[in-house]
Structures are given as structure tokens and as C-alpha cells.
Amino acid sequence: MRKLLLTLTAAFGLIAAAPASAKTDSIDAIAQDYVSLALDAKKVDPDLISINSPALEQAVESKLPKPVPAAMVTRSGELIARLDALPKPQERLETMRLHSLRARLASLQAHLQVMSGAKLPIGEQVERFYGFKPDFRPLSAYDPALERLDKAIPGPGTLAERIAALKTAALVPPDKIEPVFNAALAECRRRTALHMKLRQPESVEVQFLHDQPAPAEDVYQGDGKSRARINLDSPVDVDRLLAAACHETYPGHHSHFVNIDDALVRSRGWHEFDVEIEDGPQFPVAESVAEYGVGLTFPVEERIAFERDVLYPLASLKMQNVDAWRAYISARPDVLGATATVARDYLSGAIDQATAHKLFIRYRLQTPTAAGQMLKMLDAFGSMVIASDFGWYVMDQSMQGKSVDEQWRLFRQIEREPMLLEDVAALR
């Protein structure tokens, strides 16, 4: 077993034989030790680290018994100190790599401290896990946007009831979810390929499953291959299914994973990108790409036309109230950040579940069923929901006022560089 581990890690250059001296230390050496530390952390908590390399998966299986988190906290601190002692890189991407690696080490250290019994307030947890300081805005800041939407969707009942009726009329029957999603995915891929060169070969395997913690997810397998999982237990309307297809595959998570793999791991040999902290500093950037990419790929009028003419017929439905859907889709960016505020208050205990449920219906524009699913995700994934909401918000702010061509150029750049959320914000 030990011989297998050493052979695998030597082949990938992933474990340094000994701590490097000040004269011989390098970011490559520290990155190797970070990967080794991340593999140890996965041995302690399999859900904390995802791996994009089959050889590394074997290395984890070959590792000795579980290490002690407290000892790994010390190791992570030593790696951060070594990284801080390096001379500042001259090349832009090398500088970004250094900042990215430091954020990953700080995130992993925070996770290990929590494993060792530390308690972090929600704001500090977000900052240390995801590498950005959250600026929570009061919910009252979103009321003007809701008032505008209220006027744009006339009819009986409250705004929440009208939105619920709109989405209920568009629910995809369970036996139609597969063909509707596959058609949406194909169109997402076709449109993405008009603006972004796709790796050859690359592929997405779609699985339609039950009893999943999230409505949808994408798991990168390495070598240009992803597995998209769609939860058949979650009621989903046509528009949400289209958004999920773009979010999880093209130009969202699958495209992002493939581009990072090609640009940073294969082209530059930066193997720290072979492992990901599930709720680490890359997460809000990945979510910003996945969510913003939906609207970039499908501008509102084209989105409505494709749903009305292709997806609704596949679902044996007819689109109702086009004007209301136009207003609803257009309003979503105006409430970005509200979810983070509600999630913070719920996770910190400032509000109870019933209050959070009502606030998600109002400020996330959700149906009661979807708000209930959001609470389940909060209970399962915690502050990841906050990081996701801020990721989309920062991307939206950075892209405002730019032409569509410029947005796609920046989007391609984000998908191929070792960006933190602060780097996305700097694109403003």
C-alpha cells in the first residue's frame, strides 16, 4: 500500500520529500504539500474535498489511518507561512495563483479548526471558508424592486401567490423532466459553443435520480467528463429546468471545470487545481459563473421564445402570461443578496424556520415548496448558500454596462484563470 502511494504521488509530483528550505522553497513545492494535506483532510471528511484525478482518488484510498485535524491545522499554518515568505511573482497569473493557493490554505485551516471543535460566527465563517468578506444588506433595500415587480405582474392575490401560480402552471410532469432537460442542455451547449471553444473531447453524462440533497448538481470526473445529477423528487417549472441545464453544464460548472483543468492543470502543471474544497474560495466564483451564465446564454426574449416554442411543447404545456414571465426573469438580479441576508439570520439563530420560509418566498421570489427546499439546503450545506448568492451578485455587478461581446470575453477569462471573488469584482 505504501509503495503504491509513493509511486502515485511521485508520478504526479504531489508530495515533497521534506519541508523546503528558504533557499529552495517554491510555490510548486507548497502546492504539492497543500494537495497532500487536502488528501489527508478528505480521509477525515470525505465530503470536504472533491478530486478531479483518478490517480489521486487511488492515493486517498491508499493513505494510512485518519490523521488528527489539530495536527493538520498546524501543517496548514506552516504552509501559509512558507507561502508568505516567497518573493512576489512578477507574472499576473502567477500572482493570482499565489493568492488563490493562500486562500485555499486559509480555508482548509478554518475547516480543520471547526473539525477540532472551533465555533465560527457566520460572517467569519464565510470570510475564512470562501475568501471574501460578506456585506449583508438589509432586506428593506430590496423592497423597491419587489414593488416594481408587483406592478408588473397584475392579478388577484399577493405577489408571492401570483408568482406561485405562474410557476405552478409551468410545472414539468415527472415523466417529461428527462426530455425537457436534455433538450435544454443541447441548446445550452449549442449557444455556448458560439462564444467559447469547447475542449475536444468533452462530455456530460446526465443522471436522473431520487433522494438527492440538491435539485441538481454537476460532478467533474476529470479528462473533460462530467456527471450531471437531476433530482426527480423536486417539482420544477420549465424555466427553472432550463436554468439548471445551463448552470450545471454549459456554460456553467462543466465548462468551468473543463477549462480550469485544461488551462491550469494540463497546460501549467498546477496540480492544486486537481483538488477542490467543496465550500472553499473557488465556490463563489464557480457559482457566479454558473448562475450568470444562464442569462448570458439566454437573453430574456430569446429565453422566453425557446421555452415557449420548444420546451413547453415537450412538457405538453402551453406558456401562459408571457409578460409576467418576462417581468419575473428580469427581476431576479434585483434581489441578489437578499438570500444571503435571510440565510445569515437563519443560520445564526436570529430568525426561526417559519420566518425564514416566509422571507424566502418574498425576497427570493420562491413558491412555498421551493422555499422549503431552500431551508433543507441551508440545513445541509450551511453558509454555501450565502457564498452562492454573493457570487452571482458580484458577477452581475461586474458585468453591468458592458456589451454582450465584452461580457463573453470576461466570462471566458474567468473560466480559465485562478480567480477569487475579489478578482471577479475587480473586473468592474
N, C-alpha and C positions, 0 to 999 in steps of 0.2 A: 504493500500500500504506500509506504513512504517513498519507495523508489519511483512509483508511478506519479506521485505528487511532484517530486523534484523534476522528473522528466517533463511533465506537462508545463510546470511553471518556468522551467528554464527555456523551453521552446518558445514561450510567449514573452520571456523577459519580465516576469511579473513579481519576482521576489528577489530583493537584494540580499547578498550573502551576509552582509553586516552593515550596521549604520555607517553611512558615508562620512568621511572626514570633511571638514570645511573646505579643503582644497579640491576635493574630488566630487563634492555633492553636486547634484543637478536636479532639475525639475523632473527629468525622466526617472531618476532613481527614487525620488519621493513619490512619484506617481505609481511606480512599481510597488512600493511599500503600502501606499493607500489601497491598491487593489487587494493586496494580501490581507490588510486589515478589514476591508469590506467583505471578503470571503469568510473571514472569521466571524464577522457580525451576522452574516447570513446563517452560519451554523447555529448561532444563538437564537435568531429570529428569522426564519425562512421568508417571512413576508416583507421584511425590511428592505432587502436587496434583490433587484432583478438582474439577470445576467444575459448578455446577448451573444455569448460564445459557448458552443457546446463543450469545448475543452475545459473552460472554466467551470462549467457545471460538473464535470467529472472531478475537477480539482476539489470542489466543495465536498463532494461525496467521499473523497479520499482523505479529508482532513482529520486530524486527531480529535479526541473528545472536545466538547464545547469549551471555549476559553471563557475567562471571567470578564464580564463587562467592565468592572472597575479597572482592571489592568489595561484594557483596550482604551479607556479614557486617557490614561497616561500616554499610551502609544500615540494616540491621535494628537495630543498636546505636543509631543516631541516632533511629530511630522509638521505641525503648524509652525513650530519654532524654526525648524530646518528650512521650511519654505520662506519664512520671513527673512532669513539670513542670506538668501540668494541675491545676487545683483539683479537690478531691474532689467527685464528684457527690453530690447530695442525694437523688435518687430511687433506690430499691432496684435496679430493673432497669438503670439507667444505671451504677450501681456494679458490678453483675455484668458488664455489657458491658465496662467498663474492664478488669476483672480477666481476663476471657476474652480480650480483644484482646492484653493484655500476655503472657498465657500462649502465645498463638499466635505472637506475635513472638519470644518466647524459644525456642519450639520450632523455628520456621523458622531462627532463627540457629544453633541447635545442629545442625540438618540441614546447613546450609550450611558450617559448620565441619568436619563429617565429610566433606562433599564435597571440602573443601580439604585433607584429609589428617589431621584430628584423630582420635584414638582415645579413645573414652569407655568407662570401665568400665560393666558392665551396670546397676548401681544408679544411677549418674549419668546414663546414657543414658535410663533410664525416667523419672527425675525431670525431665530437661530436655526430652525429647520430649513427655511426656504430662502434665506439670504436677503430679505428686504424688510424694511420697517413699515408696517401697515399704518395707513392713515384712515382710520374709520370715520366715516361721515355720518351725521345724524340722519335718521330716516326722514325727518321733515324736509331735508334737502331734495327728496325725490317726489314730494307731493305735487309740485307744479307739473312735472312730466305726467303723473297719473291723472291730473285734472285735464290735461290736453288729450290724453288717450280716452278719458271718459266721454269727452265731447265728440271724439272721432268714431266711437262705437255706440251709436244710439240704440235705444231699445229699453224694454222693461227690466227691472231688477237692478242690483248693484253692478258696478264694473266687473267685479270678480265673478258674479253669476253670468254676466254676458260672455266673458272670456271662457268660462267653463262650458257654456252652451256651444260656443263657436268650436271649441276643441272636441267636445263630445260628438258633434255632428261629423267630425273628421276622423274618428277613431278607426283604425285599421282592424278588420276582423282577424282573429288569430291565424286563420288559415291563409290569409293574404299577406302577412308580415314578410314572409320569405321572398315572394316575387317582387313586392314593392321595394324592399330594401336592396335586393340585387339590382333592380333597375336604377335605383338612386345611386348605388355605388358605381355602376358602369358610367353614368353621366358625370358623376364627380371626377372619375378618372379621366374621362374624355376631356372635360373642361380644364382640369389641372394640366394635362399634357400640352395644352395650347400655350401655357405660360411657363412651364417648368419641364426640363428634360428629366425623364424618368429613367432610373437605372435599368439596365438590361443584364440578366433577367431580374424581375421582381414579381412578387405575387402576394395576394391576400386570400387566406382560407377563411371562409365565414362559417361560424358555428351558431346554430340557433338552439339555445339551451334553456333549462328551467332552473329555478333556485339560485340565481346569481345575485351577488351583493349590489351590483350596479346595473342600470338599464342596458349599458353597452360598455365594452372596453376593447382595447387592442393590445395584444401581447406580441412584442417583436421577438422573432426566433433567431435572428441573425441571418447573414447572407441574403439580404433582400426579401426575407419572408416574414409575414405577419399572420397572426391568427386573430380575427375579429370575432368577438363573442356578443351575441344579441340575446337579451333576456326575454323569453316569450311570455313570462308572467307579468310583465309590465304593460298596462294599457298605453298605447302610443298612437298619436294622431299622425296624419300624413306628413305635416311639416316637421314634426319632431323626428320622424324616421329619416327624412332627407337630411336634416341637420346631423343626426347620428352617423349617417353614412359618410358625410364629408369630414366630420370631427374625427372619427376613428381611422379613416383610411386616407383619402385624397382630398385636399392637400394637407390633412391633419396628421395624426400620430404616425401612421405607417410611413408616409412620405418623409416626415421629420426624422424618424428613426433611421430610415434607409440613408438619407442624406448625411446625417451625422456619422453614421457608420462608414460611408464612402469617403467623406471629406476629412474626417479626423482620425479614425482608426486605421482604415486601409491606406489612405494617402500619406498620413503623417506618423502613423505608429503610436498614437496617443491612446494607449490601452485603458486608461482610466475611464474612457467612454464606453468600454465594454461592460461596465457595471453601473447601475443606477440606484441611488437611494430612492425608494418609491415616493416618499414625501421629503425630497431634498430640493436643492436650489434649482435644479433643472425643471422641476414640476410646473411652477407657474409659467415658465417660458413655453413648455410643451402645451399647456392649456391655452395660452394666449394664441399660439399658432392654430391649434385645433378649432377653437371657437371663432376666432376672427376669420379663419379660412372659409367658413361656411358662407358668410355674407360676401366675401371677396369673390368666391367662385360663383355664387348665385346672387347677383344684384336683385333687389326686391321684385322688379317687374318680371325679370326672367325666372325668378324663383316661383312666382305665382303662376306664370304661364306653364312651366314644366310640371308643376304639381297638378294644375287644372287639366292639362291635356294628356299627361302620361300617367302620373302616379295615382290620381283619383280613379280613373277608369280601371287600373289594375287592382285597386282595392274595392271595385264595384261600388264606388261612391261618386257623387257629383259635388263639386265645390260650391259651397254656399257663401254668400256675403263676401265677395272679393274685397270690397272697400274695408271691411272690418279686419280681414287678414292683412291687408296692406298696412293698416294703422298699427296692428299688433306687432308685426315683424319689425316695422320701423322703430317702434318704441323700445324694443329690448335693450339697445345700447344706452338709453337714457336712464335705466335703472341699475346699471352696473355699479357694484359696490354695496348696494343695499343688502344683498345676500350675505356679504361678509359681516356687516353690522349685526344682522339678526343671528348669524352663526356664532359670532363672538359672545353675544349676550346669552345665548342658549348654553354654549359650552362652559361659560364662566358661572352659570347658575343664576344670572341676573333675571332671566325670564324662564317660565316653565314651558313644558312641551306644548300645551294648548295655546299659549300666547305665541310661541314660535310658529306654530301651524298657521294661525291667523295672519301673522306678519308675512310669511312666505306666500300665502295666497295673494295678499295685497301687493307686496313690494317685489316679488319675483314673477308676478303675473301667472301664477300657477292655479291649476284646479286643486280641489281638496285632496284628491288621490295623489297627484304629483307632489303636493306639499308633504303628505305623509311619507312618500318615498324619500324626499329630501331629508326628513328627520331621521329616517333609517340610515341614510348615507352618513349623516352627521354622527350618529351613534357609532357607526362602523369605522369611519375614516377621520373623524375629528376635524382638525384645522386644515386638512387638504381642501375642504370646500371653500375656506377663506382664501387660500392661495390661488385656487382656480378662478374665483371671481375677480380678484385683483389682477391676475394675469391678463384676462380678457380686457379689463378696464384700461390697463396701461397700454396694451396694444392699440386699442381703439383711440386713445388719446394721441398716441404717436403717429397714427395714420391720418388723422383729421386734416383736411385741407390739401392733401396730396392727390395727384392724378392717379387713375387706376393703374397705369403702367408703372408709376413710381411705387405704388403700394406693392405690386407684384415683385418689383426689383428688391425692395426691402424684405419682403416675405421670403424670397429665395435666399437672401443673405442670412436672415435669422435661422433658417433651416440648416445652414451649412457651417455655422460658426459657434464657438463655445460660449454662447451668450448667457448672462444672468438677466434678471428682470430689469436691473438698473441699466443694462446695455440696450434693452428694448426701449426703455424710457428715454434714453439719450438720442434715439433716432428722431425725436421730435424736432 
